[in-house]
Amino acid sequence: MKTRVSEQFTEDGKVIGEINSFLKEIYMDDTMKVFHNYDNTNSSELYMYYCGISACPPGHIWGPAIREHYVIHYILSGEGTLKIRGKVYPLAKNDGFLLSPKDIATYTASKENPWEYVWIGFHGLNVSDYLQRARLDSENPVFHYERGVQLKDCLLELVKVNSKSAHSADLRTQALLNLFFAELIENASQEISVISRTSREQYVRKAVEYIHTNYMKHITVRILADYIGLDRSYLTTLFKEQLNISPQAYLTRFRMNKACFLLKEKDISITEVALMSGYKDPVVFQKAFKNTLGISPSKYRSQNW
């Protein structure tokens, strides 16, 4: 491997030192249990510079410094923080973070529960596309892995493969690199699906809360949709998807439940029940009540006294 000059920077970009060293020496410290540097740069599309695993002492700090290539760390246990581009990210087990070329970063192990992580340094012509599909970049450098142990096993196998001088290490490394990015991409797709589903649930929940609070007022699906910030037809679709009922039908049923409760009170007139249930016109109320429950409000009252 060629010797190169590596520069270390402060967070404002000033050079604080230069080290003439082999690449692997630049990144080694006393916390590293394993460090491997394997040359598979014959694969221009995607290649690995090195991989390793560290168990950091409490409060251990790396940086502020800069990389000339991409590095991903994946946390096996413990906690720590990443500081990059003026943002601080608290991280724990099953979280990971990307360091992009030329980004100044500092990451620190927790003093109470220091992290152990495995990492790989990589580059290649396809890396930008793979990272984009995995929804990782300088502005969004952090991910949380939700798909079991596949990512961890893949990274640990990379370390294991590159600790041996097997004739097939380059092929195995390439296969594991592709598997690693495939897992990141699938994980990102899964996260988007969860976020999308959660967002739909939140829209419906917000609409339901509005109905519960304002049912005595004049409410239409249009008013409800405007309050949520959605198109009327899309809100109806979400209600049917989440509650198997339209927003108008939900509003009517909720009002009827309130009316049934009020009708059991002898001292409240049917006109007052209508008003307290969100109907200004008693005739409209009585018609809606009968359409919903099959009997008139007065008959319901007589049957439930």
Buried (B, 14 or more C-beta within 10 A) or exposed (E): EEEEEBEBBEBEEEEEEEEEBEBBEBBBEEBBEBBBBBEBEEBEEBBBBBBBBBBBEEEBEBBBBBBBBBBBBBBBEBBBBBBBEEEEBEBBBBBBBBBBEEBBBBBBBBEEEBBBBBBBBBBBEBBEEBBEBBBBEBEEBBBEBEEEEBBBEBBBBBBBBBBEEEEEBBEBBBBBBBBBBBBBBBBBEEBEEEEEEEEBEEBBEBBBEBBEEBBEEEBEBEBBBEBBEBEBEEBBBBBBEBBEBBBBBBBBEBBBEBBBEBBEEEEBEBEEBBBBBBBEEBEEBBEBBBEBBEEBBEBBBEEEE
